[in-house]
Amino acid sequence: MNMGAMKMAAPAPAPGTDPAALAAERPFLDGNDAAMSTMMAGMAVAPTGDVDKDFVDMMVPHHQGAIDMAKLELRYGTNQKLKYLAQEIIVTQQQEIAAMRLAVGEKLPPSTPSPTGTAD
């Protein structure tokens, strides 16, 4: 199966879901769908014969997907414990991406500001 061609289908709302609550959640759901689709497409890597490189090439989009979803929690979530966990996910996944890239001799991309940081 070509994961790059896979479109993540949104599940039907749970029975009894308040339509107003669902409408308010729509930006989160749309963002999550986009993050999942991007992640799945990015993980569809053609084998190179180098297990280590292929592993990193598949894991980086997987980790970036976790970062993108955690940013959505920070933006739209209201549970402070989950928002704190989302911030930790962003930091640890970025560190793991950097470690994997360095392990296979790739250069690191430029740093980006924290999702909760302010622009200058």
HUBEL-V872594 format. One record per backbone hydrogen bond with DSSP energy under -0.5 kcal/mol. NH is the residue of the N-H (numbers start at 1). CO is the residue of the C=O. If there is no record, write none. Layout:
<<NH	CO> <NH	CO>>
This chain:
<<3	1> <5	2> <6	3> <8	6> <17	14> <22	18> <23	19> <24	20> <25	21> <26	22> <26	23> <28	25> <29	25> <30	26> <31	27> <32	28> <33	29> <34	30> <35	31> <36	32> <37	33> <38	34> <39	35> <40	36> <41	37> <42	38> <43	39> <44	40> <44	41> <45	43> <51	49> <54	50> <55	51> <56	52> <57	53> <58	54> <59	55> <60	56> <61	57> <62	58> <63	59> <64	60> <65	61> <66	62> <67	63> <68	64> <69	65> <70	66> <71	67> <72	68> <73	69> <74	70> <75	71> <76	72> <77	73> <80	78> <83	79> <84	80> <85	81> <86	82> <87	83> <88	84> <89	85> <90	86> <91	87> <92	88> <93	89> <94	90> <95	91> <96	92> <97	93> <98	94> <99	95> <100	96> <101	97> <102	98> <103	99> <104	100> <104	101> <105	102> <106	101> <117	114>>
